[in-house]
Amino acid sequence: MVRSGWAVAGWGLGYAGFGVGCGLSGTALFGAHWPGWVVAGVGLLSVVAGALVARRKPVRMQRLLWLLCGAAAVGAWSLLMDLVTLVFGQRVDSVPDTVGRALAALGAVLLARAALGLRPGARAGRVGQAAPAPTAAPPLVQLAAWTGTLAFVPYVLMKLVWALGGSFAGISGDRMYASYVRNGSSGLWLALERWGLDGTMLLALLGVFLLWGLVRPWGQVFPRWTLPLRGRRVPRWLPLAPALLGAATLAPYGVVGVGYLGLCTAGVTRIRLGEFAGEQSALEVAWVGMCGFAGYGVALAVAARSYWRRTGARAAEVG
């Protein structure tokens, strides 16, 4: 656990520095100026926690590490959206926010690793154990995977309609394409749209592929159609890294978004129109998106947890 502890401490020092820098310079994070000092506080607490773990003084530290991990995960909220935006050559809304989310995501991983290393027996008897036979997830987890898959179907169909030039919720495909041009989308994104292939639709399909890889045996051993890799063990981090990032981003984003849309639909508050001409159009599109993100995000979290537990005997969790 020594290396894990010092890794947490080093990250905490950098995260605290980022927060202090934003606070002193008046740089807004998440639309306000005060979050910089919260970031600094999380970073400093992480420095202390990491140093204590590294010095082998882990008395009641596991709970603190998980609390800090949760705070970092909240700070990483919507990082996946920023990454998708950057991949397709668009500009993120706020560079400091994106940097902060990336740092928070890294910290969440380091803090979780350190916390897991403090479990009783985590440091003994794991290295050198034979890899377990590939297994499918329990039926309830597979049911969650089906739910997450079906939740994305309306979203994929909506994007496909626009990409093919049709209309949905009073918005035409040409209008959506014009908005992509105004927002500075890359040539690749625009070319895909002209070919009838929306970029986010393709990413949604890739996400569904990841989801089923987490619950089926072929997610632990490369299947025959992977040709040169077939029969080899899938590195544990290969599906878990994007799954944890996706779950930490999409689950809270979707669940909070569904709650917000519920308030908008009930007339408690009004939805921001953005590119839409009226509230009805904005609500229809937002409901399709948020239900997809919430359903898929929660299913991904459930599937990632199951995969983590089913493949845990292969992990050499030695600090």
VMD Tcl script that draws the C-alpha trace (Angstrom):
set ca {
  {0.00 0.00 0.00}
  {3.01 2.31 0.18}
  {2.93 3.21 -3.50}
  {-0.84 3.63 -3.50}
  {-0.64 5.97 -0.52}
  {2.05 8.16 -2.03}
  {0.20 8.21 -5.35}
  {-2.88 9.55 -3.54}
  {-0.79 12.09 -1.66}
  {0.91 13.28 -4.86}
  {-2.38 13.60 -6.66}
  {-3.89 15.44 -3.69}
  {-1.05 17.96 -3.73}
  {-1.61 18.69 -7.42}
  {-5.40 18.85 -7.02}
  {-5.11 21.20 -4.06}
  {-2.76 23.41 -6.07}
  {-5.24 23.51 -8.92}
  {-8.04 24.51 -6.53}
  {-5.97 27.20 -4.80}
  {-4.90 28.58 -8.18}
  {-8.51 28.84 -9.32}
  {-9.57 30.39 -6.02}
  {-6.84 33.04 -5.93}
  {-7.19 33.94 -9.61}
  {-10.97 34.12 -9.47}
  {-11.32 31.40 -12.11}
  {-14.83 29.99 -12.09}
  {-15.39 26.25 -11.78}
  {-18.80 24.79 -12.60}
  {-20.18 28.30 -13.02}
  {-19.10 29.69 -9.64}
  {-15.95 30.94 -7.89}
  {-16.20 29.09 -4.55}
  {-15.73 25.48 -5.86}
  {-12.00 26.14 -6.25}
  {-11.63 26.21 -2.47}
  {-13.65 23.00 -2.13}
  {-11.28 21.38 -4.61}
  {-8.35 22.62 -2.53}
  {-9.88 21.11 0.61}
  {-10.43 17.72 -1.03}
  {-6.86 17.80 -2.30}
  {-5.35 18.63 1.09}
  {-7.36 15.93 2.86}
  {-6.15 13.49 0.22}
  {-2.55 14.47 0.90}
  {-3.01 13.69 4.60}
  {-4.89 10.43 3.94}
  {-2.39 9.25 1.35}
  {0.59 10.02 3.57}
  {-0.95 8.10 6.50}
  {-1.67 5.08 4.29}
  {1.88 5.19 2.88}
  {3.32 5.30 6.41}
  {1.23 2.22 7.30}
  {-1.11 4.01 9.67}
  {-4.43 3.07 8.08}
  {-6.57 3.31 11.24}
  {-10.15 3.96 10.03}
  {-8.74 5.41 6.82}
  {-10.81 3.30 4.45}
  {-14.00 5.26 5.09}
  {-12.22 8.59 4.57}
  {-10.69 7.33 1.32}
  {-14.11 6.30 0.03}
  {-15.60 9.68 1.01}
  {-12.81 11.47 -0.84}
  {-13.28 9.10 -3.78}
  {-16.96 10.03 -3.89}
  {-16.12 13.73 -3.80}
  {-13.63 13.28 -6.64}
  {-16.20 11.30 -8.66}
  {-18.67 14.17 -8.27}
  {-15.97 16.55 -9.48}
  {-15.47 14.36 -12.57}
  {-19.14 14.64 -13.48}
  {-19.71 14.98 -17.26}
  {-16.02 14.45 -18.12}
  {-17.14 11.89 -20.69}
  {-19.17 14.58 -22.45}
  {-16.09 16.78 -22.65}
  {-14.01 13.91 -24.04}
  {-16.60 13.19 -26.73}
  {-16.63 16.89 -27.60}
  {-12.84 16.99 -27.93}
  {-12.64 13.75 -29.92}
  {-14.84 15.25 -32.61}
  {-12.96 18.53 -32.72}
  {-15.47 20.71 -30.92}
  {-14.72 23.26 -28.20}
  {-15.55 22.49 -24.59}
  {-17.63 25.01 -22.69}
  {-14.90 25.67 -20.11}
  {-11.25 24.60 -20.22}
  {-10.76 24.92 -16.39}
  {-13.84 22.76 -15.83}
  {-12.51 20.09 -18.18}
  {-9.07 20.12 -16.54}
  {-10.69 19.88 -13.11}
  {-12.86 16.96 -14.20}
  {-9.89 15.09 -15.64}
  {-7.90 15.58 -12.42}
  {-10.90 14.49 -10.35}
  {-11.35 11.32 -12.42}
  {-7.69 10.41 -11.91}
  {-8.04 11.01 -8.19}
  {-11.18 8.89 -7.94}
  {-9.29 5.94 -9.45}
  {-6.26 6.38 -7.16}
  {-8.42 6.81 -4.05}
  {-10.52 3.74 -4.89}
  {-7.40 1.66 -5.42}
  {-5.99 2.74 -2.07}
  {-9.29 2.08 -0.29}
  {-9.63 -1.39 -1.81}
  {-6.09 -2.18 -0.70}
  {-7.12 -1.62 2.93}
  {-9.71 -4.39 2.89}
  {-8.94 -7.31 5.21}
  {-6.96 -9.88 3.29}
  {-6.50 -7.62 0.27}
  {-2.73 -7.88 0.48}
  {-2.47 -11.58 1.09}
  {-3.06 -14.66 -0.95}
  {-3.97 -12.98 -4.24}
  {-0.78 -12.82 -6.23}
  {-0.17 -15.99 -8.18}
  {-3.69 -17.36 -7.88}
  {-5.02 -19.10 -10.96}
  {-7.35 -17.02 -13.07}
  {-10.99 -18.04 -12.61}
  {-12.93 -19.51 -15.51}
  {-14.89 -16.89 -17.49}
  {-18.41 -16.57 -16.16}
  {-21.52 -14.66 -17.11}
  {-22.99 -12.13 -14.72}
  {-25.93 -13.17 -12.50}
  {-29.41 -12.96 -14.09}
  {-30.33 -9.71 -12.33}
  {-27.17 -8.03 -13.63}
  {-27.95 -9.23 -17.16}
  {-31.48 -7.86 -16.73}
  {-29.90 -4.51 -15.85}
  {-27.82 -4.77 -19.05}
  {-30.97 -5.35 -21.09}
  {-32.60 -2.35 -19.39}
  {-29.61 -0.14 -20.17}
  {-29.58 -1.33 -23.77}
  {-33.28 -0.69 -24.33}
  {-33.00 2.73 -22.64}
  {-30.59 3.79 -25.41}
  {-32.80 2.62 -28.30}
  {-34.96 5.80 -28.54}
  {-31.81 7.95 -28.37}
  {-30.12 6.02 -31.18}
  {-33.26 6.14 -33.33}
  {-33.63 9.90 -32.75}
  {-30.04 10.53 -33.83}
  {-30.43 8.21 -36.81}
  {-33.54 10.07 -37.99}
  {-31.67 13.38 -37.91}
  {-28.59 11.93 -39.60}
  {-30.77 10.59 -42.43}
  {-32.36 14.00 -42.93}
  {-35.67 13.33 -41.15}
  {-37.39 15.34 -38.43}
  {-37.99 14.63 -34.75}
  {-39.73 16.88 -32.22}
  {-40.10 19.50 -34.93}
  {-36.35 19.61 -35.59}
  {-35.11 18.69 -39.07}
  {-31.88 16.93 -39.88}
  {-30.69 19.95 -41.88}
  {-31.24 22.19 -38.89}
  {-29.26 19.89 -36.64}
  {-26.47 19.78 -39.21}
  {-26.42 23.60 -39.33}
  {-26.09 23.69 -35.53}
  {-23.10 21.33 -35.70}
  {-21.44 23.70 -38.19}
  {-22.11 26.71 -35.95}
  {-20.65 24.87 -32.94}
  {-17.39 24.20 -34.78}
  {-17.75 20.44 -35.25}
  {-14.81 18.71 -36.90}
  {-14.74 17.62 -40.51}
  {-14.98 14.01 -39.37}
  {-18.19 14.69 -37.43}
  {-19.76 16.57 -40.35}
  {-18.72 13.87 -42.82}
  {-20.32 11.17 -40.65}
  {-23.51 13.21 -40.51}
  {-23.59 13.50 -44.29}
  {-23.13 9.74 -44.55}
  {-26.12 9.20 -42.24}
  {-23.96 8.24 -39.24}
  {-24.23 10.46 -36.17}
  {-21.12 10.41 -33.97}
  {-22.97 10.17 -30.66}
  {-25.11 7.35 -32.08}
  {-21.96 5.38 -32.88}
  {-20.61 6.04 -29.39}
  {-23.90 4.82 -27.90}
  {-23.60 1.56 -29.86}
  {-20.00 1.22 -28.67}
  {-21.22 1.79 -25.12}
  {-23.76 -1.02 -25.46}
  {-20.97 -3.29 -26.73}
  {-18.94 -2.42 -23.60}
  {-21.96 -3.08 -21.38}
  {-22.43 -6.61 -22.71}
  {-18.72 -7.29 -22.54}
  {-18.97 -6.71 -18.80}
  {-21.72 -9.27 -18.29}
  {-20.82 -12.01 -20.79}
  {-17.86 -14.43 -20.66}
  {-16.33 -13.01 -23.86}
  {-15.55 -9.87 -21.85}
  {-12.97 -11.88 -19.87}
  {-11.39 -13.92 -22.66}
  {-11.01 -12.59 -26.20}
  {-13.50 -14.46 -28.45}
  {-12.67 -16.20 -31.73}
  {-13.56 -13.24 -33.93}
  {-10.71 -11.18 -32.44}
  {-8.34 -13.41 -34.48}
  {-4.77 -12.96 -33.11}
  {-6.03 -12.23 -29.59}
  {-8.53 -15.09 -29.36}
  {-8.24 -17.23 -26.27}
  {-6.14 -14.71 -24.36}
  {-7.25 -13.10 -21.13}
  {-8.73 -9.62 -21.46}
  {-6.71 -7.22 -19.24}
  {-8.97 -6.36 -16.34}
  {-8.50 -2.63 -16.71}
  {-9.40 -2.64 -20.43}
  {-13.19 -2.75 -19.93}
  {-13.21 -1.45 -16.35}
  {-11.49 1.90 -17.03}
  {-14.06 3.16 -19.59}
  {-16.90 1.49 -17.67}
  {-16.10 3.26 -14.40}
  {-15.58 6.58 -16.19}
  {-18.82 6.16 -18.11}
  {-20.82 5.11 -15.04}
  {-19.45 7.97 -12.91}
  {-20.38 10.43 -15.66}
  {-23.63 9.17 -17.16}
  {-25.43 7.75 -14.10}
  {-25.50 10.98 -12.03}
  {-25.87 13.13 -15.15}
  {-28.88 11.15 -16.31}
  {-30.55 10.68 -12.91}
  {-30.23 14.36 -11.98}
  {-31.32 15.30 -15.50}
  {-34.46 13.16 -15.24}
  {-35.30 14.86 -11.95}
  {-34.79 18.29 -13.51}
  {-36.97 17.38 -16.50}
  {-39.66 16.16 -14.11}
  {-39.71 19.61 -12.51}
  {-39.82 21.25 -15.93}
  {-42.67 19.04 -17.10}
  {-44.61 19.78 -13.90}
  {-44.17 23.52 -14.48}
  {-42.03 24.08 -11.39}
  {-39.23 25.49 -13.51}
  {-38.62 26.14 -17.21}
  {-36.20 24.28 -19.44}
  {-33.54 26.22 -21.29}
  {-34.39 26.26 -24.99}
  {-30.88 26.32 -26.45}
  {-31.20 25.41 -30.15}
  {-34.92 24.64 -29.85}
  {-37.77 26.92 -30.86}
  {-40.17 25.88 -28.11}
  {-40.35 24.15 -24.73}
  {-42.24 21.14 -26.06}
  {-39.52 20.31 -28.58}
  {-36.79 20.82 -25.99}
  {-38.56 18.57 -23.48}
  {-39.17 15.77 -25.98}
  {-35.53 15.64 -27.03}
  {-34.27 16.05 -23.45}
  {-36.46 13.22 -22.14}
  {-35.14 10.86 -24.81}
  {-31.54 11.77 -24.00}
  {-31.77 11.81 -20.22}
  {-33.70 8.54 -19.95}
  {-31.07 6.94 -22.16}
  {-28.18 8.32 -20.13}
  {-29.79 7.44 -16.78}
  {-30.79 3.92 -17.77}
  {-27.51 3.12 -19.44}
  {-25.39 4.80 -16.75}
  {-27.00 2.89 -13.87}
  {-26.81 -0.38 -15.84}
  {-23.13 0.27 -16.57}
  {-22.43 0.85 -12.87}
  {-24.16 -2.42 -11.96}
  {-22.33 -4.34 -14.70}
  {-18.95 -2.83 -13.80}
  {-19.40 -3.82 -10.15}
  {-20.28 -7.37 -11.18}
  {-17.27 -7.59 -13.52}
  {-15.00 -6.21 -10.80}
  {-16.18 -8.87 -8.35}
  {-16.10 -11.74 -10.84}
  {-12.56 -10.96 -11.99}
  {-11.19 -9.81 -8.61}
  {-9.24 -12.97 -7.94}
  {-7.01 -12.09 -10.89}
  {-6.08 -8.67 -9.55}
  {-2.77 -8.34 -7.79}
  {-3.80 -5.68 -5.31}
  {-0.46 -5.16 -3.69}
  {0.56 -1.64 -2.71}
}
mol new
graphics top color blue
foreach p $ca { graphics top sphere $p radius 0.5 }
foreach p [lrange $ca 0 end-1] q [lrange $ca 1 end] { graphics top cylinder $p $q radius 0.2 }
display resetview
